[in-house]
Amino acid sequence: MNDAPRSYQPINFAQKYGLFTEQWQPKVVAELNDYQFKLVRIEGDFVWHEHPDTDEAFIVLEGELRIDFRDGAVTVKPGEMFVVKQGVEHKPYAAGEVKMMLIEPRGVANTGSAPGERTAQNDVWI
């Protein structure tokens, strides 16, 4: 049994976003089983990529996100979410800054099948 003291405080998104300004660098704020809840700021174009082993959930908190697919696109507005299914190639884009939450298994790289300069360090908690 774990004897560490428990914290019964909610996670405040505004407070967490106040802790970082960099974009395209997801920050973990919670875990549920093997899934991580990550806050991220994005603006501009990302890279085409896919996640061959998992779905990826995008929940927009502020701004407007467009997720491009090879055969179309979806726009996700504040208060909306979209799940990109496993193995589907996609490219997020934001004309202005977007604040969103990602939900994905621990250890999933933000660039999936396309590692490069946009690949963020995993398991960075705030």
C-alpha positions as CSV (number, residue, x, y, z in Angstrom):
1,M,0.0,0.0,0.0
2,N,1.3,3.5,-0.9
3,D,1.5,5.7,2.2
4,A,2.4,8.9,0.3
5,P,0.1,11.8,1.1
6,R,-2.6,12.3,-1.5
7,S,-3.5,15.6,-3.1
8,Y,-7.2,16.3,-3.6
9,Q,-6.7,19.4,-5.8
10,P,-8.2,19.7,-9.3
11,I,-5.9,20.4,-12.2
12,N,-6.4,24.0,-13.4
13,F,-5.7,24.3,-17.1
14,A,-5.2,28.1,-17.0
15,Q,-2.6,27.8,-14.2
16,K,-0.8,25.0,-16.1
17,Y,-0.8,27.0,-19.3
18,G,0.8,29.9,-17.3
19,L,3.8,27.6,-16.7
20,F,5.0,27.4,-20.3
21,T,4.9,29.4,-23.6
22,E,6.7,27.1,-26.0
23,Q,4.7,25.5,-28.8
24,W,4.5,22.0,-30.1
25,Q,5.9,20.7,-26.8
26,P,3.2,18.7,-25.0
27,K,3.2,18.8,-21.1
28,V,1.8,15.9,-19.1
29,V,-0.7,17.0,-16.4
30,A,-2.2,13.7,-15.4
31,E,-2.2,9.9,-16.0
32,L,-5.1,7.5,-16.1
33,N,-3.9,3.9,-16.2
34,D,-1.4,4.0,-19.1
35,Y,-2.9,7.1,-20.7
36,Q,-1.5,10.6,-20.4
37,F,-3.4,13.9,-20.5
38,K,-1.1,16.4,-22.2
39,L,-1.6,20.2,-22.6
40,V,0.0,21.8,-25.6
41,R,0.2,25.2,-27.4
42,I,0.4,25.0,-31.2
43,E,0.5,27.5,-34.1
44,G,1.3,27.0,-37.7
45,D,1.9,23.8,-39.6
46,F,3.0,20.5,-38.1
47,V,4.4,17.4,-40.0
48,W,2.5,14.7,-41.7
49,H,2.6,11.6,-39.5
50,E,0.6,8.7,-38.2
51,H,0.5,6.6,-35.0
52,P,0.6,3.0,-36.1
53,D,-0.3,1.6,-32.7
54,T,-2.8,3.9,-31.1
55,D,-5.6,6.4,-31.6
56,E,-5.0,10.0,-30.6
57,A,-7.6,12.4,-29.0
58,F,-7.5,16.2,-29.6
59,I,-9.6,18.3,-27.3
60,V,-9.5,22.0,-28.2
61,L,-9.7,24.4,-25.3
62,E,-8.9,27.7,-27.1
63,G,-8.5,28.6,-30.7
64,E,-9.4,26.7,-33.8
65,L,-7.5,23.5,-35.0
66,R,-7.6,22.0,-38.4
67,I,-6.5,18.5,-38.9
68,D,-5.6,17.7,-42.5
69,F,-5.9,14.2,-43.9
70,R,-4.8,13.0,-47.4
71,D,-8.4,13.0,-48.4
72,G,-9.9,15.9,-46.5
73,A,-9.8,17.9,-43.2
74,V,-11.7,18.5,-40.0
75,T,-12.0,21.8,-38.1
76,V,-12.1,21.4,-34.3
77,K,-13.3,24.5,-32.3
78,P,-13.2,25.3,-28.6
79,G,-15.2,22.8,-26.6
80,E,-14.9,20.1,-29.3
81,M,-12.8,17.0,-29.7
82,F,-11.8,14.7,-32.5
83,V,-10.1,11.3,-32.4
84,V,-7.7,10.4,-35.1
85,K,-7.8,6.6,-35.5
86,Q,-4.7,4.4,-35.4
87,G,-2.7,4.4,-38.6
88,V,-4.4,7.4,-40.2
89,E,-1.9,9.9,-41.6
90,H,-2.7,13.5,-40.5
91,K,-1.2,16.9,-40.0
92,P,-2.4,19.4,-37.4
93,Y,-2.5,23.1,-38.4
94,A,-3.5,26.3,-36.5
95,A,-3.7,29.7,-38.1
96,G,-3.5,31.3,-34.6
97,E,-2.4,29.8,-31.3
98,V,-4.5,26.9,-30.1
99,K,-4.5,25.5,-26.6
100,M,-5.5,21.9,-26.5
101,M,-5.3,18.6,-24.6
102,L,-4.0,15.4,-26.1
103,I,-4.9,12.0,-24.7
104,E,-2.7,9.2,-25.7
105,P,-0.8,6.2,-24.2
106,R,2.4,7.0,-22.2
107,G,5.4,7.0,-24.4
108,V,3.8,8.0,-27.7
109,A,5.9,10.4,-29.7
110,N,4.1,13.6,-30.9
111,T,5.5,13.0,-34.4
112,G,4.5,9.4,-34.5
113,S,6.0,7.7,-37.6
114,A,7.9,10.9,-38.6
115,P,10.6,11.7,-36.1
116,G,12.6,14.9,-36.6
117,E,13.1,18.4,-35.3
118,R,9.5,18.7,-34.2
119,T,9.7,15.6,-32.0
120,A,9.1,16.6,-28.4
121,Q,10.6,15.0,-25.3
122,N,8.2,12.6,-23.7
123,D,7.0,12.5,-20.1
124,V,7.6,16.2,-19.4
125,W,5.3,17.0,-16.4
126,I,4.1,20.4,-15.3
